[in-house]
């Protein structure tokens, strides 16, 4: 049987965290006198009160319960839904986004670090609400579930299955044998890089408010900006700084940890990292050459825009420095393809992830050897370690399932009144947690004009994509709910 009491307890913990972090927007609300402090206070109070009640009613007869895989999947999926339901309260109560479907879309886009928005005038949004909008991405970037793992011992609950359900990618590198210490170190790196990026953006003459907001959403690979034009109007120094940190945010955080410890050899030994770097450089070269032939701007700007958009799309950050859909049709197709890549496993990025593509290609090459030498044992290795058949099967099934979900969802969205290119862009960008799409949802447009039903469906795709398909879709299988 599923232990719903434990699930409720952990929903309480998540709401306590969300309610506390809502209060971080209050200083900006008061400083800018934006008039949204009551909405933030009331929303925080509702979260803290509800969270406290759910946490209070623990199972007194079983003080040290274990989370099984079944509860782990439910906790992660319900956690994101509950956070989004309560996280949209500041939008509704302040009147910044009075419609429920729009408010939920904006909120789950934040928590899933998708970056798709329905706001037509971002700069007119109250400053406190705008900061909370950025904070939702920062929370979702590493996963509030991982943060909760660090404090689960208070509840007497172990979190290994929870971490496996939440952590992005097919593998989960542990930096420390205890999951609690792993969560603390991951968040330590996350906070440090956010702080460092804020300082560098201040050096680039950004205001403190804009610098902090962009640092939060860059490290989360979310892409929410405080400007209507995203980062188009910022200086080249700022754009190059964002490129570096978007790339870092798309790197496996375990490798960043080893790099900070002074072990660069471990970083370069990673086949995924080398592939990630090569793909970014190669795509930048191709797009730079293609864009330079059609754009009447200096070469440095062509290169910078190409580099920025490649890194932004591959890492699923979604910041925009130029309208890449206006260059040429074939460059638009390349940008659409980049949405399906994703950066490294163990990073804050969404998408399929480089490691899955790498395993698929390498396994395909080895299959030719197996055809020529059917009796030979040809193992598939990554970083010198042999992958088990279960891992290879999981990767291949994930890729096939991802394509099926994309195709079926594109058909569904097209039935809702969108043209084919816009439907493909909408599904690709929400399922991959990228942000901007193509067609009528390009980098200079937003999702405000979509029907409410379409927004709810795309919100579901954001959740499915952020939690890597299996975590959510397994809940729709009948055997998941069987008692045995």
HELIX and SHEET records of a PDB file:
HELIX    1   1 UNK A    4  UNK A   22  1                                  19    
HELIX    2   2 UNK A   23  UNK A   25  5                                   3    
HELIX    3   3 UNK A   26  UNK A   32  1                                   7    
HELIX    4   4 UNK A   37  UNK A   56  1                                  20    
HELIX    5   5 UNK A   69  UNK A   87  1                                  19    
HELIX    6   6 UNK A   89  UNK A   94  1                                   6    
HELIX    7   7 UNK A  100  UNK A  111  1                                  12    
HELIX    8   8 UNK A  122  UNK A  124  5                                   3    
HELIX    9   9 UNK A  127  UNK A  142  1                                  16    
HELIX   10  10 UNK A  144  UNK A  149  1                                   6    
HELIX   11  11 UNK A  152  UNK A  155  5                                   4    
HELIX   12  12 UNK A  160  UNK A  166  1                                   7    
HELIX   13  13 UNK A  179  UNK A  203  1                                  25    
HELIX   14  14 UNK A  208  UNK A  219  1                                  12    
HELIX   15  15 UNK A  236  UNK A  249  1                                  14    
HELIX   16  16 UNK A  253  UNK A  260  1                                   8    
HELIX   17  17 UNK A  264  UNK A  268  1                                   5    
HELIX   18  18 UNK A  271  UNK A  292  1                                  22    
HELIX   19  19 UNK A  299  UNK A  314  1                                  16    
HELIX   20  20 UNK A  324  UNK A  326  5                                   3    
HELIX   21  21 UNK A  329  UNK A  338  1                                  10    
HELIX   22  22 UNK A  354  UNK A  372  1                                  19    
HELIX   23  23 UNK A  389  UNK A  415  1                                  27    
HELIX   24  24 UNK A  420  UNK A  431  1                                  12    
HELIX   25  25 UNK A  439  UNK A  441  5                                   3    
HELIX   26  26 UNK A  452  UNK A  466  1                                  15    
HELIX   27  27 UNK A  470  UNK A  473  1                                   4    
HELIX   28  28 UNK A  474  UNK A  476  5                                   3    
HELIX   29  29 UNK A  478  UNK A  481  5                                   4    
SHEET    1   A 2 UNK A 381  UNK A 382  0                                        
SHEET    2   A 2 UNK A 385  UNK A 386 -1                                        
END                                                                             
